[in-house]
């Protein structure tokens, strides 16, 4: 859902910037805005979802402890 919202916003901004670039004497600001927005969009999609590493470590430790408890119960 976030992807579609971002895509719609990026497309709208780029269309407005390109029409502004076509209608003005200096088209470079409009082109720069359009390219920058698309670069931001692609960057926002490609960056990994970084979680809190401390939380992740605690979660892994908890899962390991649960697994060891289950294994210990099976042995008895």
Backbone torsions as a table, in degrees:
resi	resn	phi	psi	omega
1	UNK	NA	-41.2	177.9
2	UNK	-62.4	-36.6	179.6
3	UNK	-58.8	-46.4	-178.5
4	UNK	-66.3	-38.4	178.2
5	UNK	-64.3	-47.1	178.5
6	UNK	-61.5	-42.4	-179.7
7	UNK	-62.1	-43.0	179.5
8	UNK	-63.7	-45.3	-179.5
9	UNK	-64.2	-45.0	-179.7
10	UNK	-62.9	-43.7	-179.9
11	UNK	-63.0	-43.4	179.7
12	UNK	-62.5	-47.3	-179.8
13	UNK	-61.6	-41.5	-178.9
14	UNK	-67.2	-39.8	178.6
15	UNK	-63.7	-44.7	179.0
16	UNK	-63.4	-42.6	-179.9
17	UNK	-65.6	-40.3	-179.4
18	UNK	-68.8	-41.7	176.3
19	UNK	-64.1	-37.2	176.0
20	UNK	-65.1	-37.5	178.9
21	UNK	-68.3	-37.7	-179.8
22	UNK	-69.0	-31.6	-175.4
23	UNK	-91.9	-0.5	-177.0
24	UNK	-112.2	166.7	177.8
25	UNK	-72.0	-36.8	179.8
26	UNK	-109.7	106.9	-175.7
27	UNK	-87.9	-7.2	-174.6
28	UNK	-63.2	-42.2	179.5
29	UNK	-59.7	-40.8	178.5
30	UNK	-65.1	-41.3	178.6
31	UNK	-66.2	-39.9	179.3
32	UNK	-64.3	-42.4	178.9
33	UNK	-63.1	-45.2	-178.7
34	UNK	-62.1	-46.0	-179.4
35	UNK	-67.0	-41.2	180.0
36	UNK	-63.0	-41.1	179.9
37	UNK	-65.2	-41.0	178.4
38	UNK	-67.7	-38.0	177.5
39	UNK	-63.6	-43.0	177.0
40	UNK	-60.3	-42.6	-179.7
41	UNK	-62.3	-47.9	-179.8
42	UNK	-65.3	-39.7	178.3
43	UNK	-64.1	-39.9	-179.8
44	UNK	-67.3	-26.5	177.8
45	UNK	-82.2	-31.1	-172.9
46	UNK	-89.0	-17.8	-178.0
47	UNK	-73.6	140.8	-178.2
48	UNK	-72.1	151.9	177.4
49	UNK	-79.5	103.1	-176.4
50	UNK	-90.3	124.0	175.6
51	UNK	-99.7	166.6	177.4
52	UNK	-63.0	120.4	-174.8
53	UNK	-66.6	-35.1	178.1
54	UNK	-63.3	-42.2	178.2
55	UNK	-62.4	-42.8	-178.3
56	UNK	-64.0	-41.7	179.8
57	UNK	-65.0	-44.2	178.5
58	UNK	-62.5	-40.3	179.2
59	UNK	-64.3	-42.1	178.0
60	UNK	-65.2	-40.6	178.2
61	UNK	-63.1	-41.5	179.2
62	UNK	-63.1	-43.2	178.4
63	UNK	-63.6	-40.6	178.4
64	UNK	-63.2	-42.4	178.9
65	UNK	-63.2	-42.5	178.0
66	UNK	-62.2	-42.3	178.8
67	UNK	-63.3	-43.0	178.8
68	UNK	-64.1	-38.6	177.1
69	UNK	-62.6	-44.4	178.6
70	UNK	-61.5	-43.7	179.5
71	UNK	-64.7	-39.0	179.6
72	UNK	-65.4	-37.9	178.4
73	UNK	-66.4	-35.8	-179.6
74	UNK	-68.0	-35.6	-177.5
75	UNK	-69.0	-35.5	-177.7
76	UNK	-72.9	NA	NA
